[in-house]
Amino acid sequence: MNPRVKEVYSNNDYTLIIIFDNDEMGIFDVTPYLDKGIFTQLRDRSIFNSAKVFLGTVQWANGLDFCPDTIYLESKKQ
């Protein structure tokens, strides 16, 4: 099992700074998803900036979330 999200911070460039429960830090770029299905809703800055940690992943106020494994595997580790 991959590490889970412990902290999340949204950036103006549609990236997320992620701190994982193993204390690794990564940058997750959401821009590749902004033209896909329900994720187009994240173009709205107020929704995007509502990112929070929920059950080891990132969830937004409108209920959208990503698989925690996707976030970990696709994050650029810092």
trRosetta pair geometry for C-beta under 8 A, 3 or more apart (Angstrom, degrees):
i j d omega theta_ij theta_ji phi_ij phi_ji
2 68 6.8 -178 84 125 108 91
2 69 5.0 124 28 -117 136 71
2 72 4.2 169 157 78 135 160
2 73 6.7 -85 -105 -47 161 84
3 20 3.9 66 127 171 132 127
3 21 5.2 -168 -166 49 95 79
3 22 4.3 -97 -99 0 139 107
3 24 6.5 138 50 33 163 114
3 72 5.7 148 60 -116 77 136
4 20 6.7 137 74 -155 27 80
4 21 5.0 21 60 -2 78 125
4 56 3.1 -51 -163 -156 133 106
4 57 7.0 -76 -156 -55 88 55
4 68 5.2 -16 -124 -169 74 149
4 72 7.9 -65 -89 -56 26 125
5 8 5.9 11 -178 -54 129 105
5 18 5.7 -78 -122 -156 98 107
5 19 7.5 89 -161 71 63 50
5 20 6.3 -63 -101 -107 37 59
5 21 7.5 38 80 -28 7 86
5 53 5.3 -160 118 -123 107 98
5 56 5.7 126 38 179 72 42
5 57 5.5 98 17 -122 125 20
5 58 5.8 142 -78 -49 178 74
5 68 6.1 -134 -8 -130 92 101
5 71 6.2 -16 -58 111 115 153
6 19 5.0 -66 68 106 100 90
6 20 6.0 93 2 178 98 15
6 21 4.6 135 -57 -76 112 63
6 53 6.7 -11 170 -119 15 154
7 18 7.3 152 83 -160 60 41
7 19 3.9 18 48 43 102 116
7 53 6.5 -66 -105 -47 24 134
8 16 5.5 -19 -161 -175 99 118
8 17 7.1 148 -157 78 45 57
8 18 5.7 -6 -105 -106 76 68
8 19 7.6 -138 -62 25 40 73
8 51 5.2 -101 129 137 131 113
8 52 6.6 166 58 -142 121 17
8 53 5.5 159 3 -59 106 80
8 58 5.1 114 -99 -106 162 106
9 16 6.8 144 71 -164 44 64
9 17 4.3 -9 58 54 102 107
9 51 7.9 120 -161 85 6 122
10 15 8.0 149 -157 87 52 42
10 16 5.8 -34 -101 -106 56 76
10 48 5.9 143 -158 143 143 82
10 49 4.9 -162 80 -119 151 52
10 51 4.7 134 -58 27 112 124
11 14 7.3 -58 81 24 82 14
11 15 4.7 -5 49 64 125 83
11 16 7.0 -160 9 -85 88 26
11 17 6.7 90 -38 -23 108 91
12 45 7.9 3 -133 -133 68 119
13 31 7.7 -41 154 -51 74 123
14 29 7.1 58 111 -164 85 63
14 30 4.7 -113 167 65 92 99
14 31 4.8 108 98 -65 133 80
14 34 6.5 -29 -159 -58 156 134
14 42 7.4 100 -139 136 107 111
14 48 6.5 -72 -114 -153 74 149
15 27 5.3 1 177 -176 128 98
15 28 6.5 154 -163 78 71 45
15 29 5.1 -32 -105 -101 91 59
15 30 6.7 -177 -98 9 32 81
15 31 7.7 -29 -64 -18 71 97
16 27 7.2 154 75 -158 47 51
16 28 4.5 -13 56 59 101 99
16 30 6.6 71 -16 -33 100 109
16 51 6.1 -129 -113 161 122 170
16 58 6.3 -16 -164 -104 168 162
16 71 7.9 -42 78 -144 136 111
17 25 6.9 -9 -175 -171 88 103
17 26 7.8 162 -156 86 47 39
17 27 6.2 -27 -100 -101 57 70
18 25 6.8 156 84 -158 55 53
18 26 4.9 -17 62 64 106 84
18 27 7.3 172 17 -92 86 19
18 28 5.4 50 -19 -11 129 112
18 58 7.4 -88 -102 -53 111 123
18 71 6.2 158 -111 167 165 114
18 75 5.6 -85 47 -115 134 149
19 23 7.1 -15 -173 -137 93 39
19 24 7.7 163 -154 84 49 42
19 25 5.4 -23 -100 -102 67 80
20 23 6.9 -60 76 14 73 12
20 24 4.7 2 42 58 120 87
20 25 7.4 -158 9 -81 81 29
20 26 7.0 38 -27 6 110 107
20 72 6.5 73 -103 -109 138 100
21 56 7.4 -42 -23 -129 131 92
24 77 5.8 -45 -179 -136 117 109
25 77 7.1 111 79 -157 50 62
25 78 4.5 -40 95 51 101 113
26 71 7.9 139 85 158 133 77
26 72 7.3 129 23 -136 159 45
26 75 2.9 63 147 150 140 128
26 76 6.0 150 -160 68 85 36
26 77 4.9 -45 -94 -94 93 49
26 78 6.3 -178 -97 -4 33 84
27 75 6.1 146 61 -162 31 82
27 76 4.9 -17 54 54 93 95
27 78 6.6 83 -21 -49 92 109
28 58 7.7 -162 68 -4 154 151
28 66 7.9 -173 171 60 148 165
28 71 5.3 -30 -100 -149 151 78
28 74 6.3 73 -133 97 87 93
28 75 4.6 -50 -72 -95 80 88
29 32 6.5 70 114 -2 101 95
29 74 7.7 -107 42 146 78 106
29 76 7.7 39 -19 -5 102 107
30 33 5.5 -67 -173 44 66 111
30 34 6.5 85 133 -53 85 92
30 39 7.5 -158 -177 -174 98 120
30 42 6.1 -98 157 136 138 150
30 48 7.3 175 80 -137 159 112
31 34 5.5 -35 -148 -2 42 121
32 36 7.9 15 137 -9 63 126
33 36 5.2 -75 -158 39 57 117
33 39 4.2 -69 152 150 100 161
33 42 7.2 33 102 42 105 143
34 39 6.2 -109 -99 130 27 100
34 40 6.3 80 176 -113 53 49
34 42 6.0 -109 -110 77 79 102
34 43 5.4 98 -163 -71 110 88
35 39 8.0 -7 41 88 22 102
35 40 6.5 45 -124 -91 24 93
36 39 5.1 22 73 45 82 120
36 40 7.1 -177 57 -45 30 79
37 40 7.0 -167 92 -8 25 93
38 41 6.1 -19 172 2 63 114
38 64 6.2 -178 131 -104 112 114
39 42 5.4 -25 -176 9 67 118
39 64 6.7 129 -101 -159 61 144
40 43 5.9 -17 -180 -7 58 115
41 44 6.2 -35 177 16 57 110
41 47 5.8 -77 148 125 88 168
41 60 8.0 168 110 95 112 150
41 62 5.8 -95 145 78 145 164
41 64 6.4 173 70 -36 125 145
42 47 5.9 -127 -117 105 43 114
42 48 4.9 86 -173 -85 78 90
42 60 6.7 -156 -101 -54 92 166
42 64 6.7 -111 -61 86 102 160
43 48 7.4 -3 -142 -43 2 122
44 47 4.3 63 83 12 105 110
44 48 6.7 171 84 -12 52 86
45 48 5.4 -55 -139 41 34 111
45 49 5.8 27 164 -15 70 111
46 49 6.1 -55 -139 42 25 106
46 50 6.8 35 153 -33 57 106
47 50 5.7 -56 -158 21 33 117
47 60 5.5 50 172 172 82 134
47 61 6.1 -126 -135 47 66 101
47 62 5.5 -5 -141 -11 120 120
47 64 7.9 55 168 26 119 125
48 51 6.8 -12 172 -33 47 102
48 60 7.1 -45 -108 -119 26 134
50 60 5.1 87 83 -160 100 75
50 61 3.7 -37 146 -20 157 108
50 62 7.8 108 71 -8 142 73
51 58 5.3 -11 -162 -169 105 111
51 59 7.5 143 -147 74 56 30
51 60 5.7 -36 -87 -90 57 77
52 58 7.3 142 70 -152 28 63
52 59 6.1 -34 66 67 78 78
52 60 7.7 132 18 -104 75 30
53 56 7.5 24 -173 -86 95 12
53 57 7.5 150 -151 78 59 25
53 58 6.8 -49 -99 -99 46 53
53 59 7.7 58 174 22 11 85
54 57 6.4 -34 71 67 71 73
54 58 7.4 72 27 -163 84 15
54 59 3.8 -18 29 13 135 130
54 65 6.8 -96 67 -103 119 135
55 59 7.8 55 32 -28 90 129
56 68 5.0 -13 128 -90 95 155
57 65 5.4 80 114 -179 127 117
57 66 6.0 -158 -177 73 119 66
57 67 6.9 -106 -117 -180 144 15
57 68 4.0 -117 -83 -70 94 86
57 71 6.3 155 -142 1 82 143
58 65 6.2 167 89 -143 53 76
58 66 5.9 19 55 32 97 100
58 71 6.3 135 4 -97 108 150
59 63 6.9 -27 -171 -151 106 28
59 64 7.0 160 -153 84 60 44
59 65 4.2 -29 -98 -86 77 107
60 63 7.1 -34 75 34 73 20
60 64 4.8 5 39 57 113 92
60 65 7.2 -168 10 -72 71 57
66 70 5.1 -111 169 76 106 123
66 71 5.2 117 103 -54 128 98
67 70 4.3 90 67 0 94 106
67 71 7.2 -167 90 -7 52 82
68 71 5.5 -51 -150 35 39 114
68 72 6.3 35 155 -16 69 105
69 72 5.8 -56 -147 40 32 108
69 73 5.9 20 161 -11 69 114
70 73 6.2 -62 -136 45 25 102
70 74 5.7 -2 173 4 65 120
71 74 6.7 -70 -132 49 16 93
71 75 6.0 30 164 -41 59 111
72 75 6.1 -52 -146 16 22 115
